[in-house]
Amino acid sequence: MKVPSDCSWVWIGVLQHRKTARKYIKYTIANGKDTWFWHDPWLTDEPLLTQASARNLFDFPVDTRVSHILSNGMWNKKFRMLQDEDMRSAKLQVQINNFVEKDRVVWTLSVTGAFTSKSAYMALRKIREEVKWYKVVWGKLVVPKHSFTMW
């Protein structure tokens, strides 16, 4: 998705950091019914639809769910016997969780797996070295107008 020019600077920032934030998202597969095979990035950082090698390996319809490649709570034989090395190693990273009912999207920077703005901000911000003179500019007894001007 292209970043539109007619939206707020906050939304532009969010859209520009999507690719970076995507690496902190993990899909937990339970029954596979809630995860799109082609459209969700459940196997790699990108949806399989965007990967030519995956499109050549699988001849599934576009509306296929991950449940299509599961059998009795395990990967089916066709998926287990993949010859493509990249897909095989990616498959090993995805575990099927039979202890939960539904598939989940997990934010890996949170203990609970839920997304928080704070954890996203801390992960995406550029950490800079603290300057020695910051207490002169920012403090309880400093006039905010002066702090802003000096900063």
C-alpha positions as CSV (number, residue, x, y, z in Angstrom):
1,M,0.0,0.0,0.0
2,K,1.3,3.4,-1.0
3,V,1.5,6.0,1.7
4,P,-1.1,8.7,0.8
5,S,0.0,12.3,1.0
6,D,-3.3,13.7,2.2
7,C,-3.3,12.2,5.7
8,S,-1.9,13.3,9.1
9,W,1.8,13.1,9.8
10,V,1.1,10.5,12.6
11,W,-0.7,8.2,10.1
12,I,2.1,8.7,7.6
13,G,4.6,7.6,10.2
14,V,2.6,4.5,11.1
15,L,2.3,3.5,7.5
16,Q,6.0,4.1,6.8
17,H,7.0,1.7,9.7
18,R,4.7,-1.2,8.8
19,K,7.5,-3.3,7.3
20,T,9.8,-2.8,10.3
21,A,6.9,-3.6,12.8
22,R,6.0,-6.7,10.9
23,K,9.0,-8.6,12.2
24,Y,7.5,-8.3,15.7
25,I,4.3,-10.1,14.7
26,K,4.0,-13.9,15.0
27,Y,1.1,-16.1,14.0
28,T,0.2,-18.9,16.4
29,I,-1.5,-21.6,14.4
30,A,-4.1,-23.7,16.2
31,N,-6.7,-25.1,13.8
32,G,-5.7,-22.9,10.8
33,K,-9.2,-21.7,10.1
34,D,-8.6,-18.1,11.0
35,T,-5.3,-17.7,9.0
36,W,-5.2,-17.1,5.3
37,F,-2.7,-19.3,3.5
38,W,-1.8,-16.7,0.9
39,H,-2.6,-13.3,2.4
40,D,-1.3,-13.5,6.1
41,P,2.4,-13.5,6.8
42,W,2.2,-16.7,9.0
43,L,5.1,-18.6,7.5
44,T,7.6,-15.8,6.7
45,D,7.7,-12.0,7.2
46,E,5.8,-11.5,3.9
47,P,2.6,-13.1,2.7
48,L,3.2,-16.1,0.5
49,L,1.3,-14.4,-2.3
50,T,4.2,-12.0,-2.7
51,Q,6.7,-14.8,-3.0
52,A,7.2,-16.3,-6.5
53,S,8.8,-19.5,-5.1
54,A,5.7,-20.1,-3.0
55,R,3.3,-19.5,-5.9
56,N,5.3,-22.1,-7.9
57,L,5.1,-24.7,-5.1
58,F,1.5,-24.5,-4.2
59,D,-1.5,-24.6,-6.5
60,F,-4.1,-23.7,-3.9
61,P,-6.9,-21.2,-4.6
62,V,-6.4,-17.6,-3.4
63,D,-9.0,-18.0,-0.6
64,T,-7.3,-21.0,1.0
65,R,-6.9,-21.1,4.8
66,V,-3.9,-22.7,6.6
67,S,-6.3,-25.4,7.8
68,H,-6.1,-26.8,4.2
69,I,-2.5,-28.1,5.0
70,L,-3.3,-29.4,8.5
71,S,-4.4,-33.0,9.2
72,N,-5.2,-34.1,12.8
73,G,-3.4,-31.2,14.4
74,M,-0.2,-31.7,12.3
75,W,1.1,-30.5,8.9
76,N,-0.3,-32.7,6.2
77,K,2.1,-35.0,4.2
78,K,2.3,-32.7,1.1
79,F,3.4,-29.8,3.3
80,R,5.8,-31.9,5.4
81,M,7.6,-33.2,2.3
82,L,8.4,-29.8,0.8
83,Q,11.6,-29.8,-1.3
84,D,12.2,-26.1,-1.2
85,E,14.9,-25.4,1.5
86,D,13.6,-21.9,2.4
87,M,10.1,-23.1,2.9
88,R,11.2,-26.1,4.9
89,S,13.2,-24.0,7.3
90,A,10.4,-21.4,7.6
91,K,8.0,-24.3,8.4
92,L,10.1,-25.4,11.3
93,Q,9.7,-22.0,12.9
94,V,5.9,-22.2,12.9
95,Q,4.5,-24.5,15.6
96,I,1.0,-25.8,15.7
97,N,-0.5,-25.0,19.1
98,N,-3.1,-27.7,19.9
99,F,-3.7,-26.2,23.4
100,V,-5.7,-23.2,22.1
101,E,-8.9,-23.2,20.0
102,K,-8.2,-20.4,17.5
103,D,-5.3,-19.0,15.6
104,R,-3.8,-15.9,17.2
105,V,-1.7,-13.0,16.0
106,V,0.9,-12.3,18.7
107,W,2.8,-9.1,19.2
108,T,6.2,-10.5,20.4
109,L,7.3,-7.4,22.2
110,S,4.6,-7.8,24.8
111,V,4.4,-10.4,27.6
112,T,0.7,-10.9,26.9
113,G,1.1,-11.0,23.1
114,A,-1.2,-7.9,22.8
115,F,-0.1,-4.9,20.9
116,T,0.8,-1.7,22.9
117,S,1.7,1.6,21.5
118,K,4.5,1.9,24.1
119,S,6.2,-1.4,23.0
120,A,5.9,-0.4,19.3
121,Y,7.4,3.0,20.1
122,M,10.3,1.6,22.1
123,A,11.1,-0.9,19.3
124,L,10.9,1.5,16.4
125,R,12.4,4.7,17.9
126,K,16.0,5.6,17.4
127,I,17.8,5.6,20.7
128,R,20.2,8.5,21.0
129,E,22.9,9.2,23.5
130,E,21.8,11.4,26.4
131,V,23.5,14.9,26.2
132,K,25.0,16.3,29.4
133,W,23.1,19.6,29.1
134,Y,19.6,18.2,29.1
135,K,18.9,19.2,32.7
136,V,19.5,22.8,31.8
137,V,16.8,22.7,29.1
138,W,14.3,20.3,30.7
139,G,13.3,20.6,34.3
140,K,10.6,21.6,36.8
141,L,11.9,25.1,37.3
142,V,12.5,25.9,33.6
143,V,10.0,27.9,31.7
144,P,8.5,25.6,29.0
145,K,8.8,28.3,26.3
146,H,12.5,28.6,27.0
147,S,12.9,24.8,27.0
148,F,11.3,24.6,23.6
149,T,13.4,27.4,22.2
150,M,16.7,26.0,23.5
151,W,15.9,22.5,22.4
